[in-house]
Amino acid sequence: MKNSILKIKNQPNLVIGGFITAVIIFMALFAEVLSPYHPVNDADLMVSEEPPQISYLMGTDDQGRDILSRVIYGSRISLSIGIVTQLMNTIIGIIFGLSAGYFGKWWDDFVMGLTNIMLSIPSMIFALAIMALIGPGLINLFIALGMTNWAYTCRITRSQVLFTKSLDYINAAKALGYSNTRIMFTQILPNILGPILVIGTLGVASAILMEASLSFLGLGIQPPDPSWGGMLATAREQMFTAPWLSIFPGLAIFITVLGLNLFGDGLRDILDPHSYSKIK
């Protein structure tokens, strides 16, 4: 226990990233309490494009809506999309990687070929193609982003399974008559979750960036729902006349992605047994 606390204290990336991530999650969970105005209904053209002031700490947009409230509610959309889509990618990657590494043979060749194809196509291009085919919207966004970024998880899972399946406790489980499914999900998977967890954390940040990019292009969350990418898209024409319209949503994306990346890096370091040969 003491060693674990020392490991965490010696990881500034984990501490800082964890703090930023916790703040963003708190903001998303309690958006109704933290937001001074409703992000959609409280629109007043009499105060449109007001600069930051006491009444509107981040200013207002071209519809007279409070930017702070829209940024706070936007965190709920961005986090939900990031977490749900990465969860979908992780499940797909685990199923493919676990089965390919365990069974091998033609199934391994097929999965690795499919993985190589997925890695050869940029995720953003693939997501753009899917969104152009099925149209914009929240559900379609989940489908597009939840099926485009599983290849890394698949490769990591497969490599871990190839090493783990030859260990003594796996041979003992086979000797006891455990089924292949039971061995994969109760004996192998719990022991390889560390690297998968790191990939998943970094994948949430990637999904948030992709959602912001698709919303910026008009293929993601549709107005008037508050989305950081959508807010940046509507602020393009006022970038010089009302810079606060783009500064604050851009900062929200930057800080959230930075926090998740730092948290993922910290997890990677603390879960790597070679990182702590010495603990002071």
C-alpha positions, 0 to 999 in steps of 0.5 A, a space after each residue: 500500500 505504501 509503495 503504491 502511494 509512493 508510485 503515485 506521488 512520483 508520477 506528476 503526469 498521473 496526478 495532474 492528468 487525474 486532477 484535470 480529468 476529475 474536474 471535467 467529469 465533475 463539470 459534466 455530472 453537475 452541469 445543471 448546478 454549475 451553469 449560470 444559464 440554460 445553454 439553449 433556451 436562455 438566448 437574448 439577441 440584445 446581448 449577442 456577442 458580448 465580451 467576457 464580463 461579470 454577468 457572462 464570464 466567457 461572453 455570449 455568442 451570436 444568439 446571446 447565449 452564455 458561452 460558459 454554460 455551453 462549454 459546461 454542457 459541452 463537456 457532458 456531450 464530449 465525455 459521453 461520446 469519448 467514453 462510450 465510443 472508446 468502450 465500443 472500440 475496446 470491446 471489439 478490440 478485446 474480442 478480436 485480439 483475445 480470440 486471435 491470440 488464443 486460437 491462432 491459425 487462419 483466424 489469427 491471419 484473418 484478424 491481423 489482415 483486417 487490423 492492418 487494413 484498419 491501421 492503413 486508413 486514418 481513423 478520421 477519414 474512415 469516420 468521415 466516410 461513415 458519417 457521410 454515408 449515414 448522416 449526422 446525429 448523435 447515434 450515428 456519431 456513436 456508430 462511426 467513432 465506435 467502429 474506427 479505432 479498435 485496431 490498436 487495442 486488438 494488437 495490444 491484446 493479441 500480443 499479450 495473449 501470445 505471451 500469457 497463454 503459454 504460462 503454467 497457470 493457463 496449462 493448469 486451467 486446461 488440465 482442469 478442463 476449463 473451456 476456452 471461453 472461460 480460460 480467455 475471459 477469466 484467466 487471461 483477460 484479467 492479467 492483461 488489462 493494464 496495457 488495455 486500460 492505458 490504450 483505452 484512456 488515450 483513446 477517449 482523448 482521441 475520440 473527443 478530438 474526432 468528435 470535435 473535428 466532425 462537429 466542426 465540419 458539420 457532421 457531428 452534433 447538430 445545433 443548437 445542442 452545445 458541442 465544443 466542435 460545433 461552437 468552434 464551427 459557428 465562431 469561424 466568421 467572428 474569429 477576429 471580431 469576437 475571439 472569445 467565441 472560439 478561444 474558450 471552446 478551444 481551451 476546453 478541448 485542449 485542457 480535456 485532451 491534455 488531461 486525458 493524455 497525461 493521465 494515460 501516460 501516468 497509468 502507463 508508467 505506473 503499470 510498467 513493472 520496469 519503471 520502478 526498479 527503485 522507489 525512494 
